[in-house]
Amino acid sequence: MKVICITQARMGSTRLPGKILLPVADSCLLDMHMSRVGRAALVDQHLLAIANGAENAPLVEHCQANGYQYVSGSEQDVLSRFVDSARFAGAEPGDVIIRLTSDCPLICPELIDAVVQAHQQGNADYSYLDLGFHPRGFDTEVFSMATLLAIHEQCRAQPQREHVTLGIYQADSGYRLQNVHQGKEEWHKYRLCVDEADDLTLIRQLVSQLDDWRNADHQQICRLLDSQPELASLNRAVIQKQAH
């Protein structure tokens, strides 16, 4: 059984265009993400599912320059883009697929491994990191290639095509769900994904204060936010977009 991690990526953010290539410290958001995913022990292969179109040319060039494996596909039909990426990686029905998003620069490899391990040991169709106990920005979803192919065939509504896994966790889907967490309830109030300028400000400030952002685990990151409420408040006004 192979574990394939697919990160969706695009340049066309409406709120912060080109955000994933914006600089942070000695890196950029995408490179931070790739570096940290690379430390996940259970991931066998990691590739990017990139939106096609001219505006994503700088992203393609960045991937080529840094040796990142990628597949380009539909801007709006992200579900088909994921299926194409998984097929490119040679995924078989029983293989494990991890879904991540590239606007999560501090994604945590130990949490990725925890969700994968729980999924492999349980009998759920879909396992996910419970954001009731973790900041948004640590988001991790795990399911099989067979499940991905099933929703690709079953789901026709545009929100389901755009948000990839919506057809799995909708109330009437019939899929078995499993939540995983290693955090604290009070950590759910923090926001570590990047959608707006305030999010980017927080990440830059946080990275400057971490001793080693490349290797900091989820507890170190959250405890730093615990100790500095003013830091955590920098992006408190940002509203998360909903899939519906």
C-alpha positions as a printed NumPy array, in Angstrom:
array([[  0.   ,   0.   ,   0.   ],
       [  1.44 ,   3.321,  -1.102],
       [  0.791,   6.647,   0.629],
       [  0.472,   9.491,  -1.886],
       [  0.231,  13.086,  -0.699],
       [ -1.364,  15.589,  -3.086],
       [ -1.244,  19.321,  -2.385],
       [ -3.544,  21.548,  -4.42 ],
       [ -1.961,  24.802,  -5.555],
       [ -2.776,  27.834,  -7.676],
       [ -1.726,  31.444,  -8.109],
       [ -5.206,  32.902,  -8.603],
       [ -6.318,  33.66 ,  -5.061],
       [ -8.918,  36.451,  -5.128],
       [ -7.987,  37.8  ,  -1.7  ],
       [ -4.185,  37.509,  -1.919],
       [ -3.05 ,  36.818,  -5.508],
       [  0.132,  34.785,  -5.92 ],
       [  0.212,  34.153,  -2.19 ],
       [  2.002,  30.804,  -2.228],
       [  5.147,  32.323,  -3.775],
       [  5.233,  35.306,  -1.409],
       [  8.43 ,  35.467,   0.677],
       [  8.667,  34.446,   4.314],
       [ 12.074,  34.662,   6.021],
       [ 14.523,  32.874,   3.699],
       [ 11.794,  30.927,   1.932],
       [  8.294,  31.316,   0.462],
       [  4.96 ,  29.871,   1.532],
       [  5.068,  26.972,  -0.93 ],
       [  8.658,  26.031,  -0.115],
       [  7.825,  26.055,   3.603],
       [  4.932,  23.696,   2.939],
       [  7.006,  21.364,   0.759],
       [  9.864,  21.282,   3.255],
       [  7.63 ,  20.365,   6.167],
       [  5.614,  17.733,   4.271],
       [  8.93 ,  16.201,   3.274],
       [  9.533,  15.276,   6.904],
       [  6.404,  13.103,   7.168],
       [  7.662,   9.572,   7.701],
       [  4.669,   7.769,   6.18 ],
       [  4.451,   9.697,   2.899],
       [  5.876,   7.731,  -0.035],
       [  5.267,  10.318,  -2.739],
       [  4.303,  13.998,  -2.712],
       [  3.129,  15.991,  -5.713],
       [  1.324,  19.216,  -6.47 ],
       [ -2.037,  19.444,  -8.259],
       [ -1.669,  22.787, -10.031],
       [ -4.44 ,  24.755, -11.719],
       [ -3.818,  25.269, -15.413],
       [ -3.84 ,  28.627, -17.2  ],
       [ -1.332,  31.364, -17.957],
       [ -1.452,  32.939, -14.504],
       [ -0.005,  29.726, -13.038],
       [  3.091,  29.828, -15.271],
       [  5.265,  31.271, -12.449],
       [  4.156,  28.385, -10.237],
       [  5.076,  25.82 , -12.887],
       [  8.474,  27.496, -13.327],
       [  9.025,  27.433,  -9.563],
       [  8.199,  23.723,  -9.421],
       [ 10.552,  22.945, -12.271],
       [ 13.359,  25.003, -10.719],
       [ 12.976,  23.224,  -7.377],
       [ 12.321,  19.709,  -8.626],
       [  8.748,  19.501,  -7.332],
       [  6.607,  16.875,  -9.01 ],
       [  3.354,  18.347, -10.314],
       [  0.31 ,  17.779, -12.503],
       [ -1.708,  20.605, -14.094],
       [ -5.488,  20.406, -14.365],
       [ -8.806,  22.211, -14.237],
       [ -8.997,  25.451, -12.247],
       [-12.606,  24.884, -11.113],
       [-12.912,  21.09 , -11.19 ],
       [-10.345,  20.423,  -8.492],
       [-11.739,  16.935,  -7.909],
       [-10.764,  15.896, -11.438],
       [ -7.379,  17.548, -10.908],
       [ -6.858,  15.344,  -7.85 ],
       [ -7.869,  12.223,  -9.725],
       [ -5.468,  13.074, -12.567],
       [ -2.675,  13.658, -10.049],
       [ -3.334,  10.379,  -8.245],
       [ -3.372,   8.485, -11.529],
       [ -0.124,  10.174, -12.567],
       [  1.379,   8.882,  -9.305],
       [  0.246,   5.364, -10.203],
       [ -2.272,   5.089,  -7.368],
       [ -4.08 ,   1.761,  -6.997],
       [ -7.568,   1.488,  -5.404],
       [ -6.169,   0.423,  -2.02 ],
       [ -3.521,   3.15 ,  -1.849],
       [ -3.835,   5.994,   0.649],
       [ -4.362,   9.541,  -0.616],
       [ -3.609,  12.587,   1.543],
       [ -5.183,  15.91 ,   0.602],
       [ -3.429,  19.135,   1.626],
       [ -3.592,  22.744,   0.45 ],
       [ -0.554,  24.853,  -0.361],
       [ -1.666,  27.857,   1.694],
       [ -0.737,  25.958,   4.876],
       [  2.987,  26.773,   5.262],
       [  3.283,  25.338,   8.784],
       [  1.589,  22.022,   8.022],
       [  2.833,  19.49 ,  10.576],
       [  4.447,  16.227,   9.449],
       [  3.795,  14.508,  12.782],
       [  0.07 ,  15.242,  12.421],
       [  0.037,  14.013,   8.822],
       [  1.575,  10.763,  10.054],
       [ -0.934,  10.537,  12.911],
       [ -3.933,  10.819,  10.572],
       [ -2.455,   8.337,   8.087],
       [ -1.697,   5.846,  10.849],
       [ -5.195,   6.154,  12.319],
       [ -6.685,   5.658,   8.863],
       [ -4.591,   2.561,   8.201],
       [ -5.492,   1.036,  11.558],
       [ -9.207,   1.888,  11.471],
       [-12.09 ,   1.091,   9.148],
       [-13.133,   4.589,   8.102],
       [-13.493,   5.754,   4.518],
       [-12.269,   9.233,   5.415],
       [ -9.993,  10.317,   8.269],
       [ -9.264,  13.919,   9.102],
       [ -7.477,  16.109,  11.598],
       [-10.11 ,  17.494,  13.967],
       [ -9.879,  21.287,  13.779],
       [-11.837,  21.5  ,  17.018],
       [ -8.473,  20.807,  18.663],
       [ -6.013,  22.321,  16.177],
       [ -5.56 ,  25.57 ,  14.252],
       [ -6.825,  25.859,  10.711],
       [ -3.664,  25.511,   8.675],
       [ -2.841,  22.043,  10.021],
       [ -5.69 ,  20.605,   7.874],
       [ -5.087,  16.986,   6.833],
       [ -7.532,  14.673,   5.041],
       [ -6.909,  10.99 ,   4.274],
       [ -8.899,   8.53 ,   2.152],
       [ -8.307,   5.722,  -0.321],
       [ -7.886,   5.968,  -4.064],
       [-11.057,   3.869,  -4.362],
       [-13.009,   6.493,  -2.407],
       [-11.548,   9.288,  -4.536],
       [-12.627,   7.509,  -7.71 ],
       [-16.093,   6.87 ,  -6.254],
       [-16.798,  10.521,  -5.485],
       [-15.336,  11.504,  -8.845],
       [-18.075,   9.406, -10.459],
       [-20.866,  10.249,  -8.014],
       [-20.478,  13.974,  -7.358],
       [-21.784,  16.435,  -9.951],
       [-22.58 ,  19.652,  -8.029],
       [-20.027,  22.444,  -8.52 ],
       [-19.194,  22.799,  -4.789],
       [-18.406,  19.066,  -4.707],
       [-16.126,  19.378,  -7.733],
       [-14.376,  22.453,  -6.342],
       [-13.86 ,  21.297,  -2.754],
       [-12.738,  17.714,  -3.564],
       [-13.841,  15.909,  -0.393],
       [-17.184,  17.638,   0.193],
       [-18.993,  14.641,  -1.291],
       [-17.422,  12.398,   1.358],
       [-18.271,  14.331,   4.507],
       [-21.694,  15.703,   3.578],
       [-24.29 ,  14.509,   6.084],
       [-26.053,  12.116,   3.698],
       [-22.965,  10.698,   1.979],
       [-22.972,   7.326,   3.748],
       [-19.19 ,   7.307,   4.111],
       [-17.617,   6.355,   7.438],
       [-15.717,   9.27 ,   8.982],
       [-12.975,   9.293,  11.602],
       [-11.625,  12.361,  13.393],
       [ -8.089,  12.433,  14.776],
       [ -6.48 ,  14.915,  17.128],
       [ -3.413,  15.393,  19.297],
       [ -4.145,  18.967,  20.362],
       [ -6.154,  21.047,  22.797],
       [ -9.607,  22.543,  22.419],
       [ -8.315,  26.068,  22.965],
       [ -5.973,  25.724,  19.965],
       [ -8.867,  25.685,  17.498],
       [ -9.116,  29.489,  17.749],
       [ -5.764,  29.973,  16.004],
       [ -5.492,  30.423,  12.243],
       [ -2.319,  29.406,  10.376],
       [ -3.482,  29.182,   6.774],
       [ -2.919,  32.161,   4.466],
       [ -5.9  ,  33.734,   2.714],
       [ -5.409,  37.425,   3.423],
       [ -2.608,  39.882,   4.195],
       [ -3.189,  39.607,   7.957],
       [ -2.623,  35.848,   7.744],
       [  0.691,  36.435,   6.006],
       [  1.711,  38.965,   8.666],
       [  1.051,  36.398,  11.381],
       [  3.069,  33.687,   9.626],
       [  6.011,  36.046,   9.131],
       [  5.957,  37.12 ,  12.776],
       [  5.591,  33.542,  13.977],
       [  8.43 ,  32.227,  11.843],
       [ 10.722,  35.028,  13.068],
       [ 10.141,  33.921,  16.665],
       [ 10.377,  30.161,  16.255],
       [ 13.851,  28.787,  16.906],
       [ 13.578,  26.494,  13.888],
       [ 10.407,  26.813,  11.793],
       [ 11.414,  23.894,   9.591],
       [ 11.33 ,  21.451,  12.486],
       [  8.917,  23.056,  14.955],
       [  6.097,  20.66 ,  15.836],
       [  2.461,  21.533,  16.438],
       [  2.932,  21.862,  20.189],
       [  5.819,  24.317,  19.876],
       [  3.846,  26.426,  17.406],
       [  0.665,  26.489,  19.461],
       [  2.457,  27.129,  22.75 ],
       [  4.162,  30.152,  21.215],
       [  0.736,  31.471,  20.223],
       [ -0.539,  30.698,  23.737],
       [  2.26 ,  32.765,  25.221],
       [  1.69 ,  35.75 ,  22.921],
       [ -2.018,  36.6  ,  22.588],
       [ -1.152,  39.763,  20.664],
       [  0.519,  37.639,  17.992],
       [ -2.455,  35.331,  17.678],
       [ -4.799,  38.31 ,  17.345],
       [ -3.13 ,  39.63 ,  14.165],
       [ -5.501,  37.711,  11.867],
       [ -8.458,  37.237,  14.173],
       [-10.732,  39.27 ,  11.888],
       [-10.16 ,  37.036,   8.848],
       [-13.246,  34.991,   7.994],
       [-12.793,  31.492,   6.613],
       [-14.593,  30.805,   3.328],
       [-17.123,  27.986,   3.552],
       [-17.467,  25.198,   0.995],
       [-21.194,  25.821,   0.64 ]])
